[in-house]
Amino acid sequence: MPGPAFGALGASFTVTRAMQAICLISIIGMTANFIAEMVASNQSPPRVLIGTLSVTCIAVLYITISYILYFDSLLPFLVSTGLDSAILIAVIVVAVTVGKPLSYLDCAALPSSGATSSFLDSVGINMSKVNYWVWAGASKTTCYEMKAIWGLSIALCILFAFSGVISVCLWRRQQMFAPGKDVEDN
């Protein structure tokens, strides 16, 4: 069953949606793992991670539904542009919020091994509130995991901006090639 015939714009839309799905599912997996580690250590996960998980889950749902509608030639491209822009704003907020404290961490300088839980117990005793960047600084693995979430969030910013532009172009193309109404026909 062939999809809609939109040429290179359609192929770009398909590839962009696939790349968005890969990034979003990766972020969901890493964020959920990070939250699970926190819960296992009897720490409450920070709101920024809960927000990241919420935004990415909503975005996965949106891109899945929008691509199904696109494939069946039912996607209103102007609405898609607006929703891509709204998700772009949410992903920018996630990237900035997650990345602010992470930009100062040097993952290579952290120990390769060690128990994250013992490190966090020590932090918990010395600090009243454990922040997610403290967790990221527990070992190289968790540091790289959080930096990967940050990097994929930045990639999503680019991908959602691109898909918004593609949606506008697809809408414009659809308007140019739409059958016109004849005024004189009764």
MIZA-754910 format. One line per 2 residues: their letters; for each residue x, y, z of N, C-alpha, C, O, CB. Coordinates in Angstrom, 3 decimals, decimal comma. Last residue first. Glycine has a CB too. Layout:
<sites>
a) X Y Z X Y Z X Y Z X Y Z X Y Z ~ ...;
</sites>
This chain:
<sites>
nd) -23,091 25,860 -11,599 -24,226 25,920 -10,665 -24,518 24,579 -10,122 -25,438 24,425 -9,319 -25,463 26,479 -11,325 ~ -20,047 27,427 -12,397 -20,817 26,191 -12,290 -21,921 26,352 -11,256 -21,709 26,909 -10,179 -19,904 25,006 -11,920;
ev) -18,564 29,746 -12,204 -19,738 29,769 -13,082 -20,567 28,489 -13,002 -21,694 28,468 -13,498 -19,302 29,996 -14,510 ~ -16,390 29,198 -10,594 -17,380 30,127 -10,095 -18,677 30,035 -10,912 -19,765 30,225 -10,369 -16,825 31,552 -10,126;
dk) -14,927 26,225 -9,785 -15,356 27,034 -10,911 -16,520 27,900 -10,453 -17,528 27,381 -9,974 -15,755 26,148 -12,131 ~ -12,248 25,732 -7,605 -13,690 25,750 -7,808 -13,977 26,650 -8,996 -13,349 27,693 -9,180 -14,448 26,238 -6,528;
gp) -9,323 23,673 -8,167 -10,011 24,941 -7,943 -11,505 24,811 -8,196 -11,962 23,911 -8,899 -9,425 26,027 -8,836 ~ -7,608 21,151 -6,434 -8,504 21,487 -7,545 -9,306 22,752 -7,223 -9,887 22,877 -6,145 -9,461 20,306 -7,847;
af) -4,361 21,974 -5,286 -5,749 21,635 -4,965 -6,633 21,990 -6,145 -6,428 23,019 -6,788 -6,227 22,371 -3,682 ~ -1,780 22,738 -5,575 -2,263 21,701 -6,474 -3,686 21,253 -6,159 -4,160 20,259 -6,708 -1,343 20,520 -6,421;
mq) -1,433 24,691 -3,616 -1,124 25,016 -5,019 -1,751 24,012 -5,979 -2,202 24,381 -7,063 0,394 25,056 -5,236 ~ -2,034 23,345 -1,246 -2,871 24,466 -1,668 -2,660 24,809 -3,141 -3,607 25,179 -3,834 -2,584 25,688 -0,805;
qr) 0,041 21,522 -1,138 -1,319 21,014 -1,204 -2,272 22,117 -1,682 -3,208 21,849 -2,436 -1,760 20,471 0,173 ~ 2,169 23,275 -0,806 2,093 22,444 -2,013 0,678 21,926 -2,208 0,175 21,898 -3,331 3,085 21,265 -1,931;
rw) 1,553 24,255 1,732 1,622 25,170 0,582 1,488 24,397 -0,729 0,780 24,819 -1,642 2,950 25,967 0,596 ~ 1,805 21,917 3,237 0,531 22,622 3,190 0,468 23,541 1,973 -0,544 23,595 1,273 0,317 23,429 4,476;
lc) 4,520 21,414 2,821 3,526 20,445 2,352 2,141 21,083 2,267 1,390 20,816 1,329 3,488 19,221 3,282 ~ 5,594 23,673 4,093 5,843 23,453 2,659 4,833 22,460 2,076 4,350 22,650 0,961 7,284 22,937 2,434;
vs) 4,740 23,191 6,707 4,313 24,406 6,016 4,472 24,229 4,508 3,584 24,596 3,739 5,123 25,632 6,508 ~ 6,132 20,778 7,167 4,659 20,793 7,197 4,107 22,038 6,500 3,113 21,951 5,779 4,150 20,737 8,655;
iv) 8,777 21,669 7,085 8,306 20,729 6,064 6,776 20,729 6,015 6,193 20,683 4,932 8,839 19,298 6,350 ~ 8,791 23,231 9,403 9,020 23,867 8,103 8,514 22,954 6,972 7,894 23,427 6,019 10,536 24,188 7,910;
gs) 8,373 21,191 11,291 7,434 22,309 11,190 7,556 23,018 9,856 6,550 23,371 9,241 7,662 23,297 12,322 ~ 10,625 19,645 10,927 9,335 19,070 10,554 8,247 20,140 10,484 7,303 20,012 9,705 8,934 17,981 11,550;
fa) 12,568 21,487 11,880 12,598 21,022 10,491 11,241 20,457 10,073 10,758 20,757 8,981 13,693 19,957 10,305 ~ 11,842 21,670 14,553 11,868 22,880 13,732 11,806 22,498 12,251 11,080 23,114 11,471 13,143 23,722 14,029;
fl) 12,212 18,997 15,269 10,859 19,550 15,303 10,782 20,872 14,546 9,746 21,169 13,950 10,403 19,747 16,748 ~ 15,037 18,761 14,889 14,106 17,926 14,134 12,686 18,482 14,139 12,014 18,442 13,108 14,102 16,524 14,696;
ic) 16,084 20,618 16,732 16,348 20,775 15,302 15,324 20,001 14,483 14,798 20,517 13,496 17,771 20,302 14,957 ~ 15,127 19,476 19,092 14,831 20,876 18,766 14,995 21,109 17,267 14,143 21,722 16,624 15,753 21,835 19,565;
la) 16,320 16,969 19,026 14,868 17,076 18,828 14,446 18,504 18,521 13,500 18,718 17,764 14,124 16,574 20,063 ~ 18,930 17,670 19,658 18,650 17,123 18,328 17,154 17,213 18,022 16,766 17,501 16,890 19,131 15,655 18,229;
is) 18,498 18,378 22,314 18,947 19,403 21,367 18,679 18,941 19,936 18,249 19,733 19,097 20,455 19,713 21,564 ~ 17,845 15,869 23,294 16,862 16,960 23,386 17,221 18,093 22,430 16,342 18,694 21,812 16,778 17,496 24,834;
lg) 20,222 14,534 22,921 19,068 14,122 22,123 17,956 15,169 22,183 17,207 15,331 21,220 18,542 12,764 22,608 ~ 21,755 15,904 24,875 22,104 15,972 23,451 20,943 15,577 22,547 20,708 16,215 21,521 23,294 15,076 23,165;
wi) 20,395 15,139 27,242 20,529 16,541 26,870 20,821 16,680 25,371 20,195 17,489 24,686 21,644 17,209 27,697 ~ 20,780 12,396 27,154 19,416 12,936 27,187 19,426 14,395 26,743 18,573 14,827 25,968 18,804 12,807 28,610;
ak) 23,558 12,387 27,297 22,904 11,857 26,100 21,462 12,361 26,021 20,982 12,712 24,943 22,935 10,308 26,101 ~ 23,940 13,337 29,846 24,397 14,179 28,732 23,804 13,693 27,408 23,573 14,492 26,500 25,942 14,184 28,654;
me) 22,933 11,150 31,250 22,243 12,440 31,323 22,672 13,373 30,197 21,852 14,117 29,658 22,505 13,102 32,672 ~ 24,870 9,246 30,487 23,449 9,009 30,241 22,678 10,324 30,260 21,859 10,577 29,377 22,873 8,036 31,287;
yc) 27,238 10,304 31,440 27,057 10,192 29,991 25,591 9,960 29,630 25,123 10,423 28,590 27,919 9,053 29,434 ~ 26,591 10,024 34,194 26,909 11,333 33,616 26,691 11,311 32,103 26,037 12,197 31,552 28,369 11,735 33,943;
tt) 26,317 7,298 34,513 25,151 8,154 34,711 25,373 9,551 34,148 24,431 10,187 33,675 24,811 8,241 36,189 ~ 28,997 6,546 33,843 27,838 6,013 33,128 26,625 6,917 33,280 25,977 7,265 32,293 27,506 4,613 33,627;
ks) 30,687 7,814 35,659 30,758 8,140 34,240 29,498 7,722 33,510 28,990 8,454 32,661 31,963 7,480 33,606 ~ 28,784 8,740 38,625 29,727 7,909 37,878 29,721 8,339 36,415 28,872 9,120 35,985 29,370 6,397 38,010;
ag) 27,499 10,951 39,792 27,853 9,791 40,608 28,870 8,895 39,915 29,744 8,340 40,582 26,609 8,990 40,944 ~ 26,503 13,096 38,422 27,907 13,132 38,790 28,362 11,936 39,590 29,510 11,900 40,033 28,185 14,355 39,553;
aw) 23,832 12,569 38,282 24,605 12,457 37,046 26,091 12,445 37,343 26,865 11,847 36,595 24,269 13,603 36,093 ~ 23,124 13,181 40,905 23,034 11,791 40,443 23,880 11,596 39,191 24,565 10,583 39,050 21,564 11,401 40,162;
vw) 23,441 15,892 40,728 24,285 15,167 41,681 24,291 13,688 41,300 25,326 13,026 41,362 23,779 15,364 43,153 ~ 21,461 16,510 38,966 22,840 16,665 38,493 23,827 16,031 39,458 24,934 15,669 39,060 23,178 18,143 38,299;
yn) 19,138 16,162 40,471 19,474 15,170 39,450 20,903 15,313 38,954 21,508 14,318 38,553 18,521 15,281 38,285 ~ 19,712 16,726 44,007 19,309 17,144 42,673 19,760 16,122 41,644 20,652 15,316 41,906 19,880 18,525 42,342;
vk) 18,618 16,219 47,184 19,467 15,634 46,151 18,915 16,038 44,787 17,772 15,720 44,459 19,541 14,077 46,290 ~ 18,719 18,315 49,937 17,948 17,919 48,756 18,905 17,398 47,703 19,889 18,057 47,367 17,109 19,108 48,200;
sm) 20,565 18,682 51,933 19,170 18,477 52,317 18,332 17,981 51,142 17,332 17,293 51,347 18,579 19,771 52,867 ~ 23,648 16,921 52,095 22,784 17,909 51,450 21,343 17,636 51,854 20,958 16,491 52,088 22,942 17,872 49,897;
ni) 24,881 14,894 53,477 25,523 16,206 53,459 24,684 17,306 52,812 24,983 18,490 52,967 26,825 16,105 52,746 ~ 23,260 12,699 53,107 23,593 13,096 54,474 24,110 14,532 54,496 23,815 15,292 55,418 24,642 12,138 55,079;
gv) 23,190 12,534 50,322 21,956 12,747 51,068 22,204 13,196 52,489 21,437 13,995 53,027 21,140 11,496 51,077 ~ 25,833 11,909 49,746 25,299 13,214 49,333 24,049 13,542 50,126 23,858 14,680 50,555 24,990 13,231 47,820;
sd) 25,887 9,337 50,804 26,793 10,349 51,322 26,291 11,741 50,978 26,318 12,645 51,813 28,204 10,141 50,772 ~ 24,017 8,139 49,170 23,780 8,163 50,610 24,641 9,241 51,257 24,188 9,965 52,144 24,074 6,782 51,238;
lf) 25,315 8,398 46,738 24,119 9,180 46,990 23,745 9,218 48,457 23,212 10,218 48,938 22,980 8,638 46,196 ~ 27,397 6,573 47,047 27,692 7,972 46,759 26,490 8,848 47,116 26,641 9,908 47,723 28,071 8,153 45,271;
ss) 25,921 4,260 47,353 26,745 4,733 48,476 27,131 6,196 48,283 27,185 6,963 49,244 28,014 3,865 48,622 ~ 24,668 4,095 44,804 23,852 4,244 46,014 24,678 4,741 47,204 24,192 5,558 47,986 23,189 2,912 46,367;
ta) 26,733 3,701 43,029 25,978 4,944 42,960 25,203 5,163 44,248 25,096 6,291 44,728 25,028 4,934 41,760 ~ 29,770 2,348 43,672 28,347 2,171 43,922 27,661 3,525 43,932 27,978 4,388 44,751 28,109 1,431 45,252;
gs) 32,145 2,050 41,032 31,714 2,527 42,347 30,221 2,382 42,472 29,503 2,304 41,475 32,131 3,989 42,574 ~ 33,971 3,155 38,134 33,238 2,181 38,940 32,890 2,792 40,283 33,297 3,906 40,610 34,059 0,888 39,130;
sp) 35,067 5,409 37,015 34,382 4,443 36,145 33,552 3,459 36,938 32,528 2,979 36,452 35,385 3,690 35,296 ~ 34,752 8,741 38,333 35,204 7,354 38,448 34,383 6,423 37,563 33,180 6,610 37,380 35,127 6,891 39,902;
la) 35,148 11,613 36,107 34,440 10,850 37,143 34,948 9,417 37,198 35,514 8,923 36,223 32,922 10,862 36,885 ~ 36,246 12,844 33,957 36,962 12,960 35,231 36,316 12,153 36,351 36,889 12,028 37,433 37,042 14,410 35,642;
ac) 34,424 12,557 31,905 35,667 11,787 31,828 36,440 11,819 33,149 37,215 10,903 33,426 36,545 12,323 30,700 ~ 32,417 14,410 32,484 32,161 12,978 32,671 33,450 12,161 32,693 33,549 11,177 33,427 31,248 12,462 31,566;
dl) 32,191 17,239 33,980 33,197 16,614 33,136 33,110 15,107 33,372 33,662 14,592 34,344 34,643 17,168 33,444 ~ 29,533 19,577 34,117 30,067 18,268 34,503 31,078 17,760 33,479 30,853 17,839 32,272 28,929 17,252 34,663;
ys) 28,408 21,873 33,147 29,605 22,018 33,977 30,227 20,688 34,370 31,337 20,664 34,903 29,272 22,791 35,215 ~ 26,111 21,148 31,862 27,184 21,705 31,045 28,485 21,839 31,826 29,557 21,911 31,226 26,773 23,055 30,498;
lp) 24,216 20,442 33,721 25,051 19,394 33,130 26,226 19,938 32,340 27,233 19,250 32,170 24,220 18,524 32,238 ~ 22,696 22,653 34,444 23,722 22,177 35,379 24,664 21,139 34,766 25,789 20,972 35,237 23,060 21,587 36,601;
kg) 21,373 22,995 31,767 22,008 24,065 32,538 23,045 23,542 33,535 24,198 23,967 33,466 20,951 24,860 33,277 ~ 20,029 20,829 30,595 21,417 21,119 30,253 22,127 22,139 31,100 23,357 22,155 31,152 21,475 21,559 28,897;
vt) 17,417 20,809 31,501 18,280 19,658 31,785 19,742 20,027 31,601 20,598 19,585 32,367 17,917 18,471 30,880 ~ 16,571 23,320 30,542 16,462 22,986 31,960 17,376 21,831 32,343 18,033 21,868 33,383 15,025 22,641 32,308;
va) 17,058 23,159 27,771 17,686 24,214 28,573 17,687 23,835 30,056 18,693 24,011 30,743 16,955 25,561 28,366 ~ 15,516 20,926 27,023 16,953 20,971 26,737 17,665 22,005 27,604 18,756 21,747 28,113 17,189 21,283 25,258;
vv) 12,916 21,709 27,870 13,562 20,514 28,429 15,072 20,591 28,236 15,829 20,349 29,175 13,003 19,231 27,771 ~ 12,518 23,951 26,219 12,491 24,108 27,679 13,188 22,922 28,352 13,960 23,106 29,293 11,028 24,236 28,190;
iv) 12,603 22,646 23,750 13,605 23,668 24,059 13,678 23,879 25,574 14,767 23,975 26,142 13,271 25,005 23,336 ~ 10,326 21,099 23,974 11,622 20,419 23,915 12,757 21,405 24,176 13,772 21,032 24,766 11,813 19,736 22,547;
ai) 8,331 23,077 23,923 8,463 22,204 25,100 9,831 21,524 25,131 10,430 21,388 26,197 7,348 21,139 25,107 ~ 8,770 24,125 21,355 8,928 24,985 22,533 9,130 24,136 23,786 9,992 24,435 24,612 7,697 25,910 22,705;
li) 8,140 21,842 19,834 9,475 22,442 19,751 9,731 23,320 20,972 10,810 23,256 21,560 9,626 23,270 18,450 ~ 5,452 21,592 20,375 6,362 20,580 20,921 7,798 21,080 20,859 8,595 20,771 21,745 6,225 19,245 20,152;
as) 4,592 23,850 18,949 4,329 23,747 20,395 5,262 22,718 21,036 5,798 22,954 22,119 2,849 23,360 20,656 ~ 5,398 23,165 16,355 5,964 24,354 16,998 5,764 24,313 18,512 6,655 24,694 19,271 5,329 25,626 16,420;
dl) 3,790 20,951 15,900 5,245 20,784 15,876 5,927 21,966 16,575 6,908 21,788 17,296 5,755 20,652 14,416 ~ 1,315 22,273 15,974 1,647 21,308 17,023 3,144 21,016 17,062 3,711 20,851 18,142 0,869 20,009 16,812;
gt) 1,523 23,891 13,662 1,298 24,485 14,973 1,683 23,550 16,110 2,298 23,971 17,089 -0,145 24,884 15,114 ~ 1,838 21,907 11,695 2,869 22,934 11,888 2,747 23,569 13,271 3,745 23,761 13,966 2,765 24,019 10,794;
sv) -0,583 20,571 11,926 0,662 19,863 12,226 1,805 20,847 12,467 2,640 20,634 13,347 1,023 18,904 11,080 ~ -2,273 22,521 10,949 -2,405 22,110 12,341 -1,130 21,402 12,791 -0,657 21,613 13,907 -3,636 21,190 12,529;
lf) -1,364 22,469 8,310 -1,257 23,707 9,075 -1,388 23,424 10,572 -0,681 24,030 11,376 -2,331 24,716 8,624 ~ -1,950 19,858 7,441 -0,558 20,299 7,581 -0,400 21,585 8,374 0,614 21,767 9,049 0,047 20,484 6,228;
pl) -3,930 17,427 8,531 -4,021 18,856 8,214 -2,654 19,502 8,498 -2,262 19,667 9,654 -5,168 19,555 9,053 ~ -3,749 14,231 7,212 -3,096 15,158 8,127 -3,312 16,600 7,679 -2,924 16,966 6,569 -1,597 14,850 8,222;
ls) -4,637 12,285 5,535 -5,649 12,964 6,337 -5,066 14,033 7,258 -5,805 14,673 8,006 -6,405 11,957 7,155 ~ -3,175 10,324 4,161 -3,483 11,607 3,513 -4,609 12,361 4,224 -5,437 13,001 3,575 -3,865 11,377 2,053;
df) -2,236 8,243 5,618 -3,576 8,084 5,048 -4,065 9,347 4,344 -5,234 9,436 3,970 -4,557 7,698 6,137 ~ 0,146 9,356 6,482 0,202 8,194 5,595 -1,150 7,943 4,917 -1,200 7,484 3,776 0,637 6,948 6,381;
yl) -0,818 11,329 8,233 -0,072 11,695 7,024 -0,104 10,553 6,016 -0,355 10,771 4,831 1,388 12,060 7,371 ~ -1,915 9,725 10,257 -2,786 10,622 9,484 -2,116 11,059 8,181 -2,772 11,148 7,143 -3,160 11,859 10,322;
iy) 0,471 8,546 11,126 -0,620 7,700 10,619 -1,575 8,544 9,775 -1,994 8,120 8,698 -1,388 7,018 11,796 ~ 1,821 10,825 11,997 2,336 10,081 10,838 1,280 9,138 10,263 1,206 8,953 9,048 3,586 9,284 11,231;
si) 0,229 11,655 14,132 0,380 12,533 12,964 0,928 11,780 11,761 0,543 12,063 10,626 1,299 13,705 13,298 ~ 0,512 9,487 15,908 -0,802 9,812 15,341 -0,660 10,666 14,090 -1,348 10,433 13,096 -1,670 10,540 16,377;
ti) 3,307 9,691 16,389 2,700 8,450 15,898 1,362 8,740 15,227 1,110 8,289 14,109 2,510 7,444 17,052 ~ 3,649 12,232 17,396 4,271 11,905 16,109 3,709 10,610 15,530 3,643 10,453 14,310 5,788 11,788 16,268;
yl) 2,025 12,048 19,803 1,721 12,993 18,723 2,352 12,570 17,396 1,669 12,548 16,373 2,203 14,392 19,099 ~ 3,398 10,089 21,283 1,994 9,898 20,928 1,620 10,795 19,750 0,969 10,345 18,807 1,081 10,191 22,140;
va) 5,838 11,396 21,577 5,773 10,106 20,875 4,346 9,831 20,420 4,122 9,389 19,293 6,278 8,955 21,785 ~ 5,026 13,652 23,078 5,573 13,837 21,736 5,546 12,534 20,931 5,264 12,558 19,733 7,003 14,370 21,821;
ic) 4,277 12,452 25,483 3,270 13,165 24,689 3,750 13,341 23,258 2,966 13,194 22,321 2,952 14,538 25,315 ~ 6,828 11,506 26,253 5,714 10,568 26,033 4,613 11,209 25,194 4,076 10,572 24,289 5,135 10,092 27,379;
tv) 8,262 13,902 26,499 8,649 12,926 25,479 7,545 11,906 25,218 7,349 11,488 24,077 9,924 12,207 25,898 ~ 6,908 15,168 28,617 6,992 15,812 27,301 7,323 14,785 26,227 6,722 14,801 25,152 8,051 16,933 27,308;
sl) 7,343 13,278 30,723 5,990 13,648 30,277 6,004 14,238 28,867 5,200 13,846 28,020 5,365 14,656 31,254 ~ 10,134 13,264 30,975 9,423 12,033 30,645 8,024 12,337 30,116 7,576 11,709 29,156 9,339 11,120 31,873;
tg) 10,531 15,939 31,712 11,155 15,392 30,504 10,432 14,143 30,045 10,150 13,983 28,858 12,633 15,081 30,750 ~ 9,124 16,002 34,142 8,704 16,835 33,012 9,265 16,338 31,698 8,565 16,314 30,685 9,128 18,267 33,230;
il) 10,726 14,302 35,619 9,322 13,949 35,418 8,773 14,737 34,229 8,039 14,191 33,406 8,486 14,231 36,704 ~ 13,048 15,850 35,576 13,044 14,530 34,943 11,624 14,034 34,693 11,354 13,412 33,665 13,800 13,526 35,808;
vr) 12,207 18,126 36,956 12,730 18,272 35,598 12,747 16,923 34,875 12,485 16,870 33,674 14,146 18,877 35,631 ~ 11,503 17,253 39,506 10,444 17,620 38,568 10,948 17,749 37,138 10,192 17,505 36,197 9,805 18,917 38,995;
pp) 13,404 14,384 40,649 13,164 15,823 40,477 12,118 16,095 39,397 11,886 15,279 38,506 14,471 16,538 40,123 ~ 12,223 11,594 42,552 12,793 12,134 41,318 12,470 13,619 41,162 11,372 14,054 41,509 12,274 11,354 40,106;
sq) 13,128 10,996 45,878 12,053 11,393 44,975 12,676 12,021 43,730 13,553 12,878 43,836 11,062 12,388 45,674 ~ 14,771 8,046 46,914 14,837 9,478 46,637 13,663 9,825 45,714 13,269 9,020 44,870 16,224 9,878 45,985;
ns) 15,265 5,326 47,366 14,331 6,064 48,235 14,476 7,581 48,109 14,320 8,309 49,090 14,544 5,658 49,686 ~ 16,605 4,059 45,409 17,408 4,598 46,515 16,578 5,456 47,465 17,121 6,215 48,268 18,567 5,420 45,967;
av) 14,619 3,546 43,584 15,217 2,407 44,279 16,069 2,852 45,464 16,236 2,098 46,422 16,063 1,588 43,312 ~ 14,262 6,113 42,590 13,198 5,521 43,403 13,738 4,330 44,192 13,356 4,128 45,344 12,011 5,083 42,513;
me) 16,639 6,366 41,124 16,338 7,279 42,222 15,291 6,680 43,164 15,432 6,740 44,385 15,848 8,627 41,674 ~ 16,361 4,364 39,210 17,494 4,331 40,140 17,231 5,216 41,352 17,566 4,849 42,478 18,782 4,776 39,435;
ai) 14,086 5,328 37,865 14,013 4,049 38,586 15,159 3,911 39,586 14,959 3,399 40,688 14,040 2,874 37,595 ~ 15,125 7,626 36,663 14,095 7,766 37,696 13,988 6,485 38,514 13,816 6,546 39,732 12,731 8,112 37,062;
fn) 16,862 6,360 34,843 17,379 7,308 35,826 16,401 7,477 36,985 16,801 7,472 38,149 17,658 8,664 35,167 ~ 15,042 4,939 33,282 16,084 4,234 34,026 16,634 5,111 35,153 16,840 4,646 36,274 17,222 3,806 33,081;
at) 13,598 7,072 32,183 12,909 6,110 33,043 13,912 5,313 33,879 13,662 5,041 35,053 12,043 5,156 32,198 ~ 15,637 8,250 30,658 15,021 8,996 31,752 14,309 8,057 32,720 14,405 8,224 33,936 14,036 10,034 31,203;
mg) 16,187 6,194 28,799 17,230 6,674 29,711 16,650 7,428 30,904 17,116 7,263 32,032 18,203 7,574 28,963 ~ 13,638 5,874 27,526 14,336 4,766 28,173 15,365 5,229 29,182 15,416 4,716 30,301 15,002 3,908 27,143;
ii) 13,128 8,473 26,528 12,195 7,838 27,476 12,900 6,711 28,225 12,767 6,609 29,445 10,938 7,290 26,736 ~ 15,278 8,796 24,769 15,161 9,669 25,938 14,235 9,046 26,973 14,527 9,085 28,169 14,643 11,063 25,529;
si) 14,603 6,824 22,865 15,869 6,749 23,606 15,812 7,589 24,875 16,249 7,144 25,936 17,037 7,213 22,724 ~ 12,210 7,843 21,920 12,197 6,553 22,613 13,483 6,353 23,405 13,459 5,778 24,493 12,010 5,403 21,609;
lc) 13,174 10,241 20,736 12,210 10,267 21,834 12,191 8,962 22,619 12,159 8,978 23,849 10,828 10,559 21,300 ~ 14,922 9,318 18,691 15,404 10,191 19,776 14,470 10,146 20,982 14,926 10,028 22,120 15,540 11,640 19,278;
ia) 13,102 7,795 17,129 14,312 7,181 17,695 14,826 8,001 18,874 15,130 7,450 19,932 15,414 7,052 16,616 ~ 11,225 9,756 16,386 10,808 8,587 17,175 12,008 7,930 17,847 11,931 7,550 19,016 10,078 7,564 16,282;
qm) 12,817 11,470 14,864 12,200 11,964 16,094 11,798 10,799 16,994 11,999 10,842 18,207 10,974 12,840 15,773 ~ 13,396 9,770 12,734 14,485 10,226 13,598 13,951 10,782 14,919 14,563 10,588 15,969 15,323 11,290 12,880;
ar) 10,791 9,524 11,668 11,511 8,336 12,142 12,644 8,732 13,085 12,834 8,099 14,124 12,070 7,529 10,951 ~ 10,257 12,186 10,943 9,426 11,530 11,964 10,122 10,285 12,520 10,046 10,022 13,720 8,050 11,147 11,374;
tv) 12,237 12,472 8,956 12,261 13,311 10,159 11,441 12,692 11,275 11,873 12,672 12,427 11,739 14,712 9,846 ~ 11,350 10,635 7,046 12,659 10,442 7,681 12,745 11,246 8,979 13,266 10,759 9,983 13,800 10,855 6,717;
tf) 8,862 11,827 6,353 8,933 10,462 6,870 10,238 10,227 7,621 10,226 9,675 8,722 8,794 9,453 5,729 ~ 9,674 14,326 5,379 8,762 14,257 6,510 8,840 12,882 7,176 8,878 12,779 8,402 7,324 14,556 6,058;
sa) 11,198 13,507 3,186 11,838 14,243 4,286 10,982 14,198 5,544 11,504 14,049 6,649 12,097 15,705 3,879 ~ 9,188 12,397 1,614 10,271 11,538 2,097 10,993 12,201 3,272 11,356 11,532 4,240 11,271 11,231 0,957;
gl) 7,708 14,720 1,111 7,105 13,602 1,827 8,150 12,661 2,395 8,018 12,181 3,521 6,176 12,840 0,914 ~ 9,590 16,173 -0,342 9,053 16,718 0,911 8,434 15,611 1,758 8,616 15,573 2,974 8,006 17,814 0,622;
ag) 9,966 14,563 -2,593 11,072 14,731 -1,647 10,598 15,313 -0,315 11,151 14,978 0,733 12,146 15,630 -2,251 ~ 6,601 13,449 -2,964 7,960 13,570 -3,443 8,991 13,692 -2,348 8,914 13,025 -1,316 8,062 14,729 -4,331;
fa) 4,088 12,882 -2,123 4,541 14,246 -1,926 6,003 14,428 -2,316 6,588 15,471 -2,022 4,340 14,652 -0,488 ~ 1,766 10,760 -2,170 2,775 11,106 -3,171 3,159 12,580 -3,034 2,622 13,431 -3,743 2,254 10,809 -4,603;
pg) 1,246 8,643 0,680 0,940 9,828 -0,114 2,099 10,185 -1,035 3,263 9,941 -0,716 0,611 11,009 0,798 ~ 2,098 5,139 0,207 1,714 6,301 1,011 1,388 7,475 0,106 1,266 7,310 -1,108 2,837 6,683 1,998;
pm) 0,883 2,006 -1,073 1,737 3,197 -1,139 1,178 4,330 -0,289 -0,031 4,460 -0,094 1,891 3,662 -2,589 ~ 0,843 -1,184 0,000 0,000 0,000 0,000 0,886 1,245 0,000 1,573 1,506 0,988 -0,958 -0,001 1,222;
</sites>
